[in-house]
Amino acid sequence: MTGRIHSIESFGTVDGPGVRMVVFFQGCPMRCQYCHNPDTWELAGGSLMTVEEILKQYESSRHFYRGGGITATGGEPLMQLDFLTQLFEAARKKDIHTCLDTSGITFNRSNEEYLKKIDRLLASTSLVMLDIKQINDIRHKPLTGHSNAAILDFARYLDEKEVPVWIRHVVVPGITDEAADLYHLGRFIGQLKNVKALDVLPYHDMGKVKYESMGMDYPLKGVPPLSKEDALSAKKIILTGIRDSRSGAPDPYCS
């Protein structure tokens, strides 16, 4: 089996624990307005690679990856579920830590065959980094082109399966920085028992250059990057929501 791979980053340091080989999968159904990899959207792009080719590249620098492993990102790796599963199963046989960076947008609990495939994947997944773009579904749809229902259900499913999760959330001025939304994201996370970390990332506009090179309009033209201080303030609101959820405190945003 071959997979369509956009690119491979040899020494990633922000894509899971330790230093990691980051495999960018081709294909994504989401159209996030702040996406900095629009060249990964089309499934037909990228280069065909085998599991053996990817792991050979990993093994050639294995001594650099102590405490790290392989992260599958994209694009959306779950678009190539069968190939991803083969990669992770082969990696785990070599005692390589596997991390899935995903939005979970393809999750479908009602499809039994799909669930069997997901369960097989999760059996060889050491960690899931789950991107929750916007907890408010009304705002999530124009931001990504999709409802967040499948994403939140995937989060619940990972909790049921006791799969370790890191939550990622990008704070975009005027789009995902409303205090009520941040707080409600925290209350949702507070319901989950498997969350090991929370990354709150400030929006940046470094992807503009790629859009221009591809002849595409940048959707967030004019939206300023978020400061690290504002990202920290947003994280504090999310953490408050987590604490309130777990303590049973009332929701101050519900009248």
C-alpha positions as CSV (number, residue, x, y, z in Angstrom):
1,M,0.0,0.0,0.0
2,T,1.1,3.5,-0.7
3,G,0.0,6.8,0.8
4,R,0.0,10.3,-0.7
5,I,2.5,12.3,1.4
6,H,2.9,16.1,1.0
7,S,6.2,16.3,2.7
8,I,8.3,15.1,5.7
9,E,9.9,17.3,8.3
10,S,12.9,15.7,9.8
11,F,13.2,17.4,13.2
12,G,9.8,18.7,14.5
13,T,9.8,20.0,18.0
14,V,6.2,21.2,18.4
15,D,4.3,18.2,17.1
16,G,4.2,15.9,20.2
17,P,6.7,15.0,22.9
18,G,10.4,15.1,22.1
19,V,12.0,15.6,18.7
20,R,9.9,14.0,16.0
21,M,9.7,13.1,12.3
22,V,6.5,14.8,11.1
23,V,4.8,13.3,8.1
24,F,2.4,15.6,6.3
25,F,-0.4,13.7,4.7
26,Q,-2.2,14.9,1.6
27,G,-5.9,15.6,1.6
28,C,-8.3,17.5,3.9
29,P,-12.0,18.1,3.8
30,M,-11.7,21.2,6.0
31,R,-11.2,24.7,4.6
32,C,-10.0,26.5,7.7
33,Q,-9.6,30.2,7.1
34,Y,-6.3,30.3,8.9
35,C,-4.9,27.1,7.4
36,H,-1.2,27.6,6.4
37,N,-1.1,24.4,4.4
38,P,-3.6,24.9,1.6
39,D,-1.4,22.9,-0.7
40,T,-2.3,19.8,1.3
41,W,-6.1,20.1,0.7
42,E,-6.3,18.0,-2.5
43,L,-6.0,14.3,-2.0
44,A,-4.5,13.9,-5.5
45,G,-1.4,15.9,-4.7
46,G,1.8,15.0,-3.0
47,S,4.1,12.0,-3.6
48,L,3.3,8.3,-3.3
49,M,5.3,6.7,-0.5
50,T,5.3,3.3,1.2
51,V,5.4,2.6,4.9
52,E,8.8,1.0,4.4
53,E,10.2,4.2,2.8
54,I,8.9,6.4,5.6
55,L,10.3,4.1,8.3
56,K,13.6,3.8,6.5
57,Q,13.9,7.6,6.6
58,Y,13.1,7.5,10.3
59,E,15.6,4.8,11.1
60,S,18.4,6.7,9.3
61,S,18.1,9.4,12.0
62,R,16.7,7.4,14.9
63,H,19.3,8.5,17.3
64,F,18.0,12.1,17.0
65,Y,14.5,11.0,18.0
66,R,15.1,9.8,21.6
67,G,12.1,10.7,23.6
68,G,10.2,11.5,20.3
69,G,8.8,9.5,17.5
70,I,6.6,9.9,14.4
71,T,3.7,12.4,14.1
72,A,1.2,12.1,11.3
73,T,-0.3,15.5,10.4
74,G,-1.5,17.2,7.2
75,G,-3.8,17.9,5.7
76,E,-6.0,15.4,7.6
77,P,-4.3,12.0,8.1
78,L,-7.7,10.3,8.7
79,M,-8.4,10.8,5.0
80,Q,-6.0,8.0,4.4
81,L,-7.0,5.8,7.3
82,D,-5.9,2.5,6.0
83,F,-2.4,3.7,5.1
84,L,-2.1,5.6,8.4
85,T,-3.0,2.5,10.3
86,Q,-0.3,0.4,8.5
87,L,2.3,3.1,9.2
88,F,1.5,3.3,12.9
89,E,1.3,-0.5,13.3
90,A,4.7,-0.9,11.7
91,A,6.1,1.9,13.8
92,R,4.8,0.4,17.1
93,K,6.5,-2.9,16.2
94,K,9.7,-1.0,16.1
95,D,8.9,0.7,19.4
96,I,8.4,4.1,17.9
97,H,6.0,6.5,19.6
98,T,3.2,7.4,17.3
99,C,1.2,10.7,17.4
100,L,-1.8,11.6,15.4
101,D,-2.4,15.3,14.8
102,T,-6.0,15.5,13.6
103,S,-9.3,17.5,13.7
104,G,-11.3,14.3,13.8
105,I,-13.6,15.7,11.1
106,T,-14.1,12.4,9.4
107,F,-15.3,10.6,12.5
108,N,-18.6,8.7,12.1
109,R,-19.8,6.7,15.2
110,S,-22.8,5.3,13.3
111,N,-20.7,3.4,10.7
112,E,-19.7,0.1,12.3
113,E,-17.1,-0.8,9.7
114,Y,-15.5,2.7,10.1
115,L,-15.4,2.3,13.9
116,K,-13.6,-1.0,13.5
117,K,-11.0,0.7,11.4
118,I,-10.7,3.6,13.9
119,D,-10.3,1.1,16.8
120,R,-7.5,-0.7,14.9
121,L,-5.7,2.6,14.4
122,L,-6.1,3.7,18.0
123,A,-4.6,0.4,19.2
124,S,-1.3,1.5,17.7
125,T,-1.6,5.3,18.5
126,S,0.4,6.5,21.4
127,L,-1.1,10.0,21.5
128,V,-3.7,12.1,19.7
129,M,-3.3,15.8,19.2
130,L,-6.9,17.0,18.6
131,D,-7.5,20.4,17.0
132,I,-10.7,21.9,18.2
133,K,-11.1,25.0,16.0
134,Q,-14.2,26.6,17.6
135,I,-16.6,25.2,20.2
136,N,-19.4,27.4,19.0
137,D,-20.9,25.5,16.0
138,I,-22.5,28.6,14.5
139,R,-19.0,30.2,14.2
140,H,-17.3,26.9,13.4
141,K,-19.1,26.5,10.1
142,P,-17.9,29.7,8.4
143,L,-14.5,29.2,9.9
144,T,-14.0,25.7,8.5
145,G,-16.8,24.9,6.1
146,H,-18.1,22.2,8.5
147,S,-20.0,21.6,11.7
148,N,-18.0,20.7,14.7
149,A,-20.3,17.8,15.7
150,A,-18.0,15.0,14.4
151,I,-15.0,16.6,16.0
152,L,-16.5,16.9,19.5
153,D,-17.9,13.3,19.2
154,F,-14.4,12.1,18.3
155,A,-13.1,13.8,21.4
156,R,-15.7,11.9,23.5
157,Y,-14.9,8.6,21.7
158,L,-11.2,9.1,22.5
159,D,-12.2,9.6,26.1
160,E,-14.2,6.4,26.1
161,K,-11.3,4.5,24.7
162,E,-8.9,6.1,27.2
163,V,-6.5,7.3,24.5
164,P,-4.2,10.1,25.7
165,V,-5.1,13.5,24.1
166,W,-3.5,16.9,23.8
167,I,-6.0,19.6,22.9
168,R,-4.9,22.3,20.5
169,H,-6.8,25.6,19.9
170,V,-5.8,28.5,17.7
171,V,-6.9,31.9,18.9
172,V,-7.8,34.2,16.0
173,P,-8.8,37.8,16.7
174,G,-12.5,38.4,16.1
175,I,-13.1,34.7,15.3
176,T,-12.1,32.4,18.1
177,D,-11.2,34.8,20.9
178,E,-14.7,35.5,22.4
179,A,-14.5,34.9,26.2
180,A,-17.8,32.9,26.2
181,D,-16.5,30.6,23.5
182,L,-13.2,30.1,25.2
183,Y,-14.9,29.4,28.5
184,H,-17.3,26.9,26.9
185,L,-14.4,25.2,25.2
186,G,-12.9,24.7,28.7
187,R,-16.2,23.3,30.1
188,F,-16.2,20.8,27.2
189,I,-12.6,19.8,27.9
190,G,-13.4,19.5,31.6
191,Q,-15.8,16.6,30.8
192,L,-13.0,14.6,29.4
193,K,-10.7,12.4,31.6
194,N,-8.0,11.7,29.0
195,V,-6.7,15.2,28.3
196,K,-3.0,15.4,29.1
197,A,-2.2,18.8,27.8
198,L,-3.7,22.0,26.4
199,D,-1.9,24.1,23.7
200,V,-3.4,27.5,23.1
201,L,-1.7,28.9,20.0
202,P,-1.7,32.5,18.8
203,Y,-2.9,33.0,15.2
204,H,-0.2,34.1,12.8
205,D,-0.4,35.2,9.2
206,M,2.8,33.6,7.9
207,G,0.7,31.4,5.5
208,K,-0.1,34.5,3.4
209,V,3.0,34.0,1.2
210,K,1.9,30.5,0.3
211,Y,-1.6,31.6,-0.7
212,E,-0.1,34.3,-2.9
213,S,2.3,31.8,-4.5
214,M,-0.7,29.5,-5.3
215,G,-2.7,32.4,-6.7
216,M,-5.2,32.2,-3.9
217,D,-6.9,34.9,-1.9
218,Y,-5.9,34.8,1.8
219,P,-9.2,34.6,3.7
220,L,-8.1,36.5,6.8
221,K,-6.4,39.4,5.0
222,G,-6.3,42.3,7.5
223,V,-6.6,40.1,10.6
224,P,-3.6,40.9,12.8
225,P,-1.5,38.2,14.4
226,L,-2.4,37.5,18.1
227,S,0.2,38.3,20.7
228,K,1.6,35.7,23.1
229,E,0.2,37.7,25.9
230,D,-3.4,37.5,24.5
231,A,-3.0,33.8,23.9
232,L,-2.0,33.3,27.5
233,S,-5.1,35.3,28.6
234,A,-7.2,33.1,26.4
235,K,-5.7,30.0,27.9
236,K,-6.6,31.3,31.4
237,I,-10.2,31.6,30.4
238,I,-10.2,28.0,29.0
239,L,-8.6,26.7,32.2
240,T,-11.3,28.5,34.2
241,G,-13.9,26.7,32.2
242,I,-12.2,23.3,32.8
243,R,-12.1,23.9,36.6
244,D,-15.7,25.1,36.7
245,S,-16.8,22.0,34.7
246,R,-15.1,19.6,37.0
247,S,-16.2,21.4,40.2
248,G,-19.8,21.7,39.0
249,A,-19.7,25.5,39.2
250,P,-22.5,27.4,37.3
251,D,-21.9,28.7,33.8
252,P,-21.7,32.5,34.1
253,Y,-22.5,32.9,30.4
254,C,-25.9,31.0,30.7
255,S,-28.7,33.3,31.6
